[in-house]
Every structure is written in structure tokens, then in C-alpha cells.
């Protein structure tokens, strides 16, 4: 929001505080790093054309049984909303093994509306993310030299939305320095801070994997000292804006655009170990985690909606344009190919680099294979929002 759009001097001063914190309203990377609070409304600039389900490419061939658990998870959060009471109530009577019955449910209770970008175009981008597995330990030693941190005690979050609704969705982070509120430490400064040693959760064996764990926003850690596997989930951020290290390498001519995938960046780091930390520090954003017990290894991490993500049926979206929890029909292609990927997905996650109307980050699931797919995915996409019918 620009200062010129504010009508009161007091509001401008409040925004000045937010801006002084160095872009702290962005927390997400090209894949879901964080779960910022955003208003769940559609921007007026986005227009929605209303086709029929028959207009959706691949609607009839999609196995909707695979999307049904994700849809029921969305209903857990949305069933109390007036527009969602009827479809979520009716969903309890649908046979989850009957694909035709599920298809009839969506066709009866929802209207598909194609999402259009503010500039009038209907095509955007789909990227991918996943839940990685790292090796770690409770204690530092041997190959375990890279820390994962919990939120530090001096990290402050400023919520101005109660006094200034126009600032809803922006929650600046910083720290107190005398009587001043200043930006929190950058990634490079955190790496050098002795005080941060008090906030180490776990130690892992690869700094590049730790960096990409922050990109994904959550992951699993296999602990060498206890033999158990735990999940680390996003807890907070230092509030600095994300800067793409892949784009940095492309701009410097060290990777081509096609090579600037997660795999390509890891390969560059392996060939340039003495420059690795310098590259990682290009991104000042830093994510803090919390440890969770891995109660059900078959279940994905929780997204911004507060429900576990469903592999290949959950996406992260920009909630300024797409309501969190809504069904979305995604038409894109498989990573690195032109093979169609058309399916019903649920908008159950968010992220600060997931910006725009036709923009999706596709959750591939857990493990190495999911990571290979997610790392290669940067495809053109079209999206249709399924909105509950109001006349039922």
C-alpha cells in the first residue's frame, strides 16, 4: 500500500513503521516457506468468467476420489461459513469411493469461474514444493554443524490492523533497540550471532538442505542420536523480504534460466563450496521452526488453512485473489514437459512469493521423488475457482 493512498496522517505514520522494517510483510519463497496472515477476499481487479464444468480441460477424466480427502479437510475449516454449510453438510453423505457421485456433488453445489489476471490475461505460473527429509541431531558434533532455530525472544511482531484495517495482512517483524523498533537480523547476521545459540532446535548435516528446508516451510528430520524422525514446522520469520538465489546466479551468468532449479543450485554449491555461504546470504529472509511429533507419517504438514496438506491435491495460492480452502481446477503440465496435468486441487496454503491471481504452488508430497518433481516445476497454468452456489 502506498502512503499516498492513506487519508490520515496517523495512518501514514503507522505505515511508516511498517516500511521501516525493511519489507517485512513478505515471508514466502517461490515455494511455501511461510504462512503469512492475509485477507481472505478477492481483489476487485480480478474478473471471473463463468464457464460450465464441461469447459474445464480434463474435468471428466480426473479421478476426483483422490481430491475428496483434501476437500473434506477444507470443510473442517469452512463448514460454518454460510456459503459452505450446504456443500459441506451434503459431503457427509457422499460415498468417497464413488467417483461419479463425487463429480455430481461438485457439479450440483459449485460453479466454476475462470480466474483472470488483473491485466486481462488468463495464464499464470505453477511451481512446486514438497516436504524434505534431512539428517540431524539434538547435539552439535561431527557432520551436524548447521543449526535450525526456534523464534528468538527478542523478535517482535507489530499488528497494526486493529487501528488501521487498510494494513490488514501486514505484520512487520523487528526488534527493540533502545526506544526504536528496527529490522530484525538478516540471514548473514543470524549466522554470526552468538546470542542465537540459545535458540537452536536441532543440528543438521547440510547447510544447503537447511536453506531449502526454509524454502519449503516444513520438513522431517531423522535424528541420529535418538533414532526417531520428527517434523519441523514453520514458526516465524525474521521479516526480511525473500531474494531468489537462483535468479542471482542467473543474473551473474553462472547458471542459465533452465539450470536455476533447486537441483541446479545444489549442483553449483557442490562445485563452489567456498562461495556457498556467500550465495545463501544473498537471501536475507530467515525462517524459524518448531518441532512437532510425527504422529502419522502418511499425513502431510499443515498449511495456512490449518489442515494437513494432501500430496498432489493441495496448492498454495495468493489469498488476496483466491479464497483459502476453496476448490480450484488447475490446468498445467508435468514438470519440465508438455504432458497435461489437469486436476481438482484445494487452496490450502499460502506464501509471500505466491503472488497474483493465476498463481499456484503445487504440493508434491514427502521425500526425494517429490522433491525432484517440485524442483523442476515451473509451468504455465490456468485456474478455475469453484464457488459455492448461493441458490441452494
Secondary structure, 3 states (H helix, E strand, C coil): CCHHHCCCHHHHHHHHHHHHCCCCCCCCCCCCCCCCCCCCCCCCCCCEECCCHHHCCCCCCCCCHHHHHHHHHHHHHHCCCHHHHHHHHHHCCCCCCCHHHHHHHHHHHEEEEEECCCCCCCCEEEEEEEEEEEEEECCCECCECEEEECCCCCCEEEECCCCCHHHCCCEEEEEEECCEEECCCCHHHHHHCCHHHHHEEEEECCHHHHHHHHHHCEEEEEECCCCCEEEEEEEEECCCCCCCHHHHHHHCCCCCCCCCCHHHHHHHHHHCHHHHHHHHCCCCCCEEEEEEECCCCCCCCECCCCCECCCCCEEECCCCCCCCCCEEEEEEECCCCCCEEEEEEEEEECCCCCCCCCEEEEEEEECHHHHHHHHHCEEEEEEEEEEECCCC
